[in-house]
Amino acid sequence: MCRFVVWIFLCFAATALFLTRLVLAGDVTCSGIVPMRHRNDVISIKDFGGVGDGKTLNTKAFRAAIYRIEHLRRRGGTLLYIPPGVYLTESFNLTSHMTLYLSKDAVIRATQVRTLSQMSIQCLLGTPVALVRMVGTLVLKVKLHTVLKLHNLLVLMTFGLPALVSLPLTIDRLDVNVDHAGERVEKQHSPWVLALISFIHRLNFRSCLMFQDTGSWPLIAPLPSYGRGRELPGGRYMSFIHADGVHDVIITGENGTIDGQGEVWWNMWRQRTLQFTRPNLIELINSRNIIISNVIFKDSPFWNIHPVYCRNVVVQFVTILAPHDSPNTDGIDPDSSSNVCIEDSYISTGDDLVAVKVGGMIGSETSGGVQNVFAEHINLYNMGVGIHLKTNIGRGGVIRNITVSNVYMEKARTGIKIAGDVGDHPDDNFNPNALPVVKGVVIRDVWGLDVLQPGSIIGLKNSPFTGICLSKINLHGKIKPGTAPWKCSDVSGAAVGVSPWPCSELTSPGQTGSCSRFI
C-alpha cells in the first residue's frame, strides 16, 4: 500500500498551477485506475423538486434523490443530473454507485453561513429609505428592497424573533396603498407605521433561507489519524459534499461549478470566531474507486478536495479557484490514501495547490510514512515555495521514493525546499525522539524564472536526509547580495547539471544521468 506525506507543492502567496500529472502509485497516467462507468438509470434533481433559481433551498431535493439512489439500487448505479441553474443547498452525503453530473452552467451552491446575530441583521437591514420631506409626519419613498434600519433593529430588539415571523400576517390590516411595483407609499403615516411597512416589504424569508446558522451546520468527529480538528480541538464541520465508506462514485459533468461560498468562513478564521474546524468542499473518507473530473470548484471554506483513507482515486480535468488571500484553501489533499492519480488540472488558490498528507497535524502530516510519489509536467506561477517537502520532529515515518520532474515555475520566493523540522505542532505533547526518515528523493528537469532563493535542504542532525538527487535544474532570479543561493545541512546525495550550483553536501559525480545510483 502506498502512503504519502506531506505537502509536495506548497505555495503560500498568490498561486496558480497547471498540473499535468501527479501519480501516487506505480502508473504513469490515470487511465485504467478507475474505469468511467456508464449509468443507464438517470434522474434529475428537478424530479425531486429542485429549483435552480439561486434562492430556493434544495437540501431536501438532494437528500431525497440520493436516498432514492441508495435504496433502489439500480443495476449499474444511477446518474443524478443537475441541469443549468443555481441550486442552493446545505451539506449532503453521497452514496455508492452514483454519478453526480453537473451540466454546463449548473451550479451547486452552499448556503452562506452566518452566526445567528449576523443572520438576523442580514435579513432585517437594507439600504436606507429616501427621505422626501418632513412635515409633521414622515413621507418615504419605499422600495421592496428598502428598509428603515433603525426602526427595524428596534423591532427586533423589542419584540424578538417571533415578532418577525408574525409581521407579514398583518400587512392587509394596514391602511396603506403601495403600487404593484412597490415603488411608493401614497398615504402619510407615523414613522413607526412606515417603518413596519417598509420592513414587511423588505423582509423576504426566501432570501433569509440563503443563510445558515453555523450552529446548524453538521459536526463530525476528528479523523483518527489527527485526533483533533485541523484548526481547533474537538470535532469539525462536515464537508459541503461528503462521503464515508462509499465506492464507485463519480463527480463529473460539463464543467459545472460547485461553489462553497467560503468568504464568511474565511472571515471567521481571520477574526478568530470559529468554534470548530472549517468544512472542506468535498471530503471522501474510507472510500474507493472514485473519479472527480470536468468540474469547477470555487471558494471552498477550507480544503477543496480531500480524499482520506481512500484507494483508487482519480482527479482529472478539474479547475479549482479561490482568492489568493483565502486562508487554507488547498486544492487537492490526498491523505493517508493509495493509488491516487491527479492530472490535467488547473488550480489557483490561497494556499497549497496539491498537498500530499498522512495523518498528524497540518504542515507535516507524515506520521504514517510516504512512498512512491511521482509528479511530472507541472507549471507553477506566483508562489511562496514551488516544490516543498516538509516534516517534523515528533512525526516519525519514512519518506522515500519521491520523484518530481518536468516543472516550470515563475515568480517564486523559494524554488525547492526540503525541511526536516518546521516546528509546526498544535501543542507540546509530541515525542521528540520520533524522527522522520527521508531518503530517495529525485527532483529533475526543473526550469525557473524570477526565483529569489533557488533552494534549501535542511535535514535533521540525528536523522540526516540521504539519497537526495537534483538533476538538470536551472533556477534564475535576483539573489540578495551576500546570500548563498542554496542552504543545506545534514543531507547527502548528488547534483548533476544544477544552476546555480547547490551545496557541497550534494556531490557531483560527473555523470549526466539521473543520479539513480545514489538512490
N, C-alpha and C positions, 0 to 999 in steps of 0.2 A: 504494500500500500504506500502510496506516495503522499507524504505530508509536507506541508510547507510553512514557510516562515514569514516572516516579517516583510516589511514593505519594500518591494522591488523598485517601484517608481514613486518617489516621494517628492512632490513639488509643492512648496508651501505658498509661493507667490501666485501671481496670475498664471494659470496653467492651461495648456492645450496640448492634446496628444492625438495623433492618428496612429493607432495600433494595428499593425498588420497581423501579428500573431504572438500570443503568449500561450505556451503549452506547459501544463503541469502534469506531464505524463511522457510516454515514450514516442507518441505520434508526432509528426511534423506538420500536420494540418488537422483541422477539426472534423473533416469528413470521416464518417464512419463511426465516430464515438457514440453519437446518439442519432438514430435514424429519424427523419422528419415524417411523422405519421399523417396519413390522410384520414380524416374523420367523416364518415358517411352521415352521422347524425349531427344536424346543425340547428341551433336555436338562436334566437336574437334576444338581446336584453329587453327589447320592446315587447316581446311576448309576455314579459313578467311585469309590465307597467313602467318600464324605463322611459324617462323623458330627458332628452338631451338639450335642455334649454339653459343650462348653466345655473339654474335656480332651484329646480325641484330636487329633493333629496332622494337618491336612488338606492340607498342601502338595502331596503327590503327587496328591491328587484334583483340586485346582485346576489344576495344571500339566497333568495328563492330559486334563482336559476342554477346556482351551484349546488343547492340541496337537491334539485331535480337530477343533475348530472350524477351526484354521488349515490343516490338511491335507486335510480332506474337502471344505471349501469349498462348502457347500450354497448353492444359489441363493437370494439374498436374505439370506444370513447366518444366524446361529444365536443363539438366546437361551439363556443359561446361567442356570437358575433356582436360586435359593438359598432353600430352604424355611425355615420357622421353626426356630430353634435358634441356638446359638453355635458358629461354625466357626472354630477356632483354626488359623492358618496363618502360615507365613513369607511373605516377599515373593514376588510373582509378576508376570508380564508379561501384558498384554492383547495381543490380535491384532486385525486388521482385520475388519470385517463381523461384529461381535458385539455383543450386548446382555448386560450383567451386571445381572440383575434380582433385587433383594432383596425378598422378600415381607415382609409385616407380621411383626414380631418376629424377623426374621432379623438376625443379627449376624455380620459378618466381622471377626474379632479378630486383631490382630497378636500374635505371640509376644512375651512380655515379655522384654526384653533384660537380660542380666546379664553382668558380667565373669566369667571362669572361676571366680575365687575366690568371688564373690558367688553364683554358680550352685551351687557345691558346698555352701556353707554353707546356702543356702536349702533344698536337698534333704535336708540332714542334720539341721538343728536344728529342734526343735519346742518345744512348751510343756513346762515341767519336769514330771517324773513326781511323783506324790503319794507322799510318804514315809509309810508306815503305822507301822512300828516298826523298831527296830534291836536285834536280839538275836543277836549273832554274825554272822548273815548278814542281808542286806538284803531286805526284803519290799516289793514295789512293787505298786501298783495301776496296771496298764498299759492304756492305750487304743491303738487303732490309730494315732491321731494324736499319740502321746506318745513322747517320747524323752529319754534321759538325755544332756543336752547335752555335758557334759564328756567322757564316755566316747566318744560318737560322734565328737567332734572329735579325740580321741586315736587312734581307729581310723583316721581319715583321715590324720592326721599320721604314724602308724606304718606303715600298710600301703599307703597311697596309693590312687589312684582305682581300679586294677584290683581291689583287695580289695572295694570297694563292689559291683562287678558280681557277684563270686562269692559274696558273703554270702547272698543269698536261696536259693542252691542247697543250703545246709546246714541249712535250717530243720527238715527232717524228721529230722535226726540228733540234735537237741537234746531232752533228756528234760524236756519242758515241756508242760503242758496249758493251753490257752487256750480259753475258751468261744467259741461261734460269733460272739458279738458282739465278741469281742476285749476283754472288759471286765477280766479279771484274770488274774494268774499264780497257779496253785494250788500250785505247789511252790516250795520255797526253794532258791535257788542263790546263788552268789557274785555280787557286784556286776558283775563283768565279763560273766558269762553273761547276767544280766538286762539289762545294757546292750545286748548283742548282740541279744537277743530283741526288746527294745523298738525297737531300731534297725531290725530287719528288718520289723517291723510298720509302723513309721513311714515307711520308705522306700518311696515309690511312684514308680516310674520314669515312669509316665504323667504325673504331676504335674511331674516334672522336665522332661519334654518341653515344658511350657508356657514354658520359658525358653530363650533362645537366646544363645549367646556372641556378644558384639559382633564378635569376630574372624571369625565365620562369616556375618555379615550382608554381602550383596554390596556391593562397591565399584565405582563407576563414575567416569569421568573428569570433570573440571570442565567446565562449559558453556563453549563457545568464547568467548562474549562476557564471561565472568567471568575466565577464565584461572586460577582457583583456586577452592577451596571457599569458600562464603559465610562460614564461621566460622574455618576453618583452611586453611593452604596444602595443596596436594595434592588428592587425589580427595575423593569424598563418598560417603556411604552411599546406596544406591539407594532410591527411594521404596518404600513398602509395596506400593502398586498402581502399576505402571509401564507406560509405553507409549512406544515410539520408532518413528517412521516409520509410523504406522498411520493408517487413515481409516475413516470410517463406524463409529464406536464410540459406544455408548450405555451410560451407567451410570444406572440408574433403578430404580423399584420402588414399594413401598407404604410408604415412609418406614422402611425397614430401616436398620440402622446399620453404618457402617464405623468400627471402634474401633482407634485406633493405640496404645493403652496407653502413652502418651508420658511418664508420670511419671518413669520411670527415666532416660530421655533428658534430661529437664529437670534432674534432679538431677546427672547427669554434667556438664551445662553449668554448673550453679551451682558444682560442685566442681572445675571445670576439669580433668576427667579424660577429656574427649573426645579421640579420636585423629584423627577426621575430622568433616566437617560432617554434622549430623544429617539423617536421611531425611525427605522430605516424605511426607504421607499419600498423595497422588496426584500424579503428575507425568506430563505428556504432552509429548513432545519431537518437533518436526518432524512434526506430525500435523495432520489437517484433518477437518472435518465431525464434530465431537464434541458430544454432548449429555450433560449431567450434571443430573439432576433428581430430585426427590422422594426424597432420601436424607439421612440424618443422618450428619454427620461428627463424630467425637468424639475428643478427646485426641490430636491429632496430635503426633508428636515435634518437628516443625518446622512449616513452612507446610502448610496443608491442601490446597489445590487450586492447582497450579502448571502452567498451560499455557505452554510456552515454544517460540518459533519455530513457532507454530501459526497456522492461519487457520480461520475459520468455527467458532467455539466458542460454545455456549450453555450457561449455568449458570442454572437457574431452580428455584424451589420447594425450595431446599435449606436445611437447618439445620446450622450449624457451631458447635460448642460446645467450649470449653476453659476451665479455671480462669483467673481474672483475673490470677493471678500466674505463669502459664505463659509461659516466655520464647519470643518469636518465633513464636508460633502464629498467624501471619497467616491470615486467612480465605481469600480468593481473590486470587491474584497473577498476573494476566495479564502476560506478559513477552515482549517482542520479537515480538508477535503482531498479527494484524489481523482485523477483522471479528469482534470478541468482544462478546457481549451477556450481561449478568448482570441478572436481575430477580426480584422477588417472593421474597426470601430473608431469613432471619434469621441473624445472626452475632453471637456473643458469645465473645470470645477474650481472650488476654492481650496482644495486640499489634495490628497493623493489621487492619482489617476487610476493606477492598479496597485493594490496593496495586498500582498500575499501574507496570510497570518496563520498562526497556530496557537490558540489559547492565550492565556495571560492577559495583561492589560494593554492598553493602546501603546503603540510606538514600537514595541519589540515583542510581538506575540510569537515567541519561538519555543515555548516550553515543550511542545510535542515533537520538535525536530522538523527539519525540512530537507527534502531531497528531490532530485530530478525535476528541475525547473528550467524550461527552455523558452527564451523570449527573443524574437527577431523582428526586423523590419519595422522600426518604431521611429516616429517623428515627434519631437518634443519642442515646444515653444514657450518661452516666458515662464521660467520656473525658478524655484529655490535650488533644488538638487535634481539632477537629471536621473542618474542611476544610483539608487540608495539601498544598501543592505544594512540593517542595524539590529542589534540585540542588546541584552542587558545582563549584567551580573545578577544572579538570582533566578534566571530563567532556565538555565541548562539547555539540553537538547543539542542535536548535531545538525549542522547546516552543511550540506555537501551537494556536489554535482549541480551547480548553478551555472547556466550559460546564457549570456546576453550578447547578441550580435546584431550588426547592421542597424546602428542607431544614428540618427541625425538629430542634433539638438542646437537650439539657437536661443541666446539670451538666458544664461543660467548663472546663478551665483556660484554654484559648485557643480562640476561635471560629473564626477564619480566619487562616491563616499561609501566607505565600509567601516562601520563603527561597532566596537565590541561592548561598550557600556555607555549608553546615552543617559543613564541616570533617571529613567522615567518609571517611577514606581508610585502607585497610589498611596502607599503608606510605607512604614519601616518594617513591616512583617514579611521579610523575604530572607532567603538563605544566602549569605554572601559567598558560601562555598560552592554553590550551584553555578558552575561556569559553562557557558556555551562553547561548543567546538565548531570552528568554521574552517572548512577545507574544500579544495576543489572548486574554486570559483573562476570561471573564464569569462572575460569581457573582451570582445574583439570587434574590429571593424566599426569604430565609432568616429564620427566627424562632428566637431562642434565649433560654432562661431559665437563670438561675444560671450565667452565663458570667463568669468572673473577669477575663479580658483579651479584649476584643472582637476585636482583630486586630493583625497585624504583617505588613508587606510590605517586605522588605529586599532590594533589588536589588544589582547589582554596579556599582562605580564606572566600570569600563571596558566594562560591558555592562548598562546600566540596563533595567529592565522597561518595556515600552511597551504601550499599548492595554489597560490593566487597567480593567475596569468593575465597579463594585459598584452594585447596583440593588435597592431595596426590601429592605433588610436591617435587622432590629431585633434587637439582642443586649443582653439585660438581665442585670444582676447587680451585685454589690458590688465596685466597683473600689477598689483600695488608695488611700488618701489620698496625693495628690502624684504619682500615676501617671497618665500620659497613656493614654486608652483605646486609641489606635492608635499604633503605631510605624511610621514609613515613611522610606525613603531610596532614592534612585536609582530612582525609579519615576514614570511618568506615565500619566495616564488620566483617568477621570471617576467621580464618585459621584453617585447620584440616590436620594433618599429613604433615607438611611442614618442609623441612630441606635444609639449615639452617633456624632456626626459624625466621619468619618475625617480623615486628614491633609490638609494643604494641597496636597500634591503631586497629589492627585486633585481636579480642579476640578469645580465644579458648574455645568453648562451651562444650568441652569434648565429642562431638559426632563423629561418624565415617562416617556419611553420606556426602552429597554433599553441605552442608550449605544452603539447599533450603529454610529454614525458615527465612533466613536473606535477601532473595531477594524480 
